[in-house]
Amino acid sequence: MARLSRLIRQPKTRLESLDGPDATQVGLLLASSGTIDIADAHVVICALPQDEPIITSDPEDLRRLNPDAELIVV
């Protein structure tokens, strides 16, 4: 939890709300990937238009959601 707290305080870290349009995209991504983690899917949805890497400790799940995503594993 301390690592997450430090990460979200970084100036380049963006926190995004899960709104209606994103929720629809998350649902479609989960259905197409056969996965169930809403948070992981939302991270992928938010990172795509920004062409930003995703920092994760769970690369396997994120790879199932987007095999082409640039991941930074911690």
C-alpha positions as CSV (number, residue, x, y, z in Angstrom):
1,M,0.0,0.0,0.0
2,A,2.9,2.4,0.7
3,R,4.2,1.9,-2.9
4,L,0.8,2.8,-4.3
5,S,0.5,5.8,-2.1
6,R,3.9,7.1,-3.3
7,L,3.0,6.4,-6.9
8,I,-0.3,8.4,-6.8
9,R,1.5,11.4,-5.3
10,Q,3.9,11.6,-8.3
11,P,3.4,14.7,-10.5
12,K,3.1,12.6,-13.7
13,T,0.5,10.1,-12.2
14,R,-3.0,10.7,-13.5
15,L,-6.0,9.5,-11.6
16,E,-9.1,8.9,-13.7
17,S,-12.7,8.5,-12.7
18,L,-14.7,5.6,-14.1
19,D,-17.5,7.4,-16.0
20,G,-20.3,6.1,-18.2
21,P,-18.4,6.0,-21.5
22,D,-15.4,4.4,-19.9
23,A,-17.6,1.9,-18.1
24,T,-19.0,0.8,-21.5
25,Q,-15.5,0.4,-22.9
26,V,-14.4,-1.5,-19.8
27,G,-17.4,-3.9,-20.2
28,L,-16.6,-4.5,-23.9
29,L,-13.0,-5.1,-23.2
30,L,-13.7,-7.6,-20.4
31,A,-16.2,-9.4,-22.6
32,S,-13.8,-9.7,-25.5
33,S,-10.9,-10.8,-23.3
34,G,-12.8,-13.2,-21.0
35,T,-11.5,-11.5,-17.9
36,I,-13.3,-9.9,-14.9
37,D,-11.0,-7.4,-13.3
38,I,-12.7,-4.0,-13.8
39,A,-9.8,-2.0,-12.4
40,D,-7.3,-3.6,-14.8
41,A,-9.6,-3.0,-17.7
42,H,-10.0,0.6,-16.8
43,V,-6.3,1.1,-16.5
44,V,-5.9,-0.3,-20.1
45,I,-8.8,1.9,-21.4
46,C,-7.2,5.0,-19.9
47,A,-3.7,4.3,-21.1
48,L,-4.6,3.6,-24.7
49,P,-5.4,7.1,-25.9
50,Q,-2.5,8.6,-24.1
51,D,0.0,6.0,-25.5
52,E,1.4,5.8,-22.0
53,P,3.1,2.8,-20.3
54,I,1.3,1.0,-17.6
55,I,3.0,0.4,-14.2
56,T,1.9,-2.9,-12.8
57,S,2.7,-5.7,-10.5
58,D,0.4,-8.0,-12.4
59,P,1.6,-8.1,-16.1
60,E,-0.2,-11.4,-17.0
61,D,-3.7,-10.0,-16.5
62,L,-2.9,-6.8,-18.4
63,R,-1.3,-8.7,-21.3
64,R,-4.6,-10.6,-21.6
65,L,-6.4,-7.3,-21.9
66,N,-4.0,-5.7,-24.3
67,P,-1.0,-7.8,-25.5
68,D,0.5,-4.7,-27.1
69,A,0.5,-2.5,-24.0
70,E,3.8,-1.2,-22.8
71,L,4.2,-2.4,-19.3
72,I,6.6,-1.4,-16.5
73,V,6.6,-4.2,-14.0
74,V,7.3,-3.4,-10.4
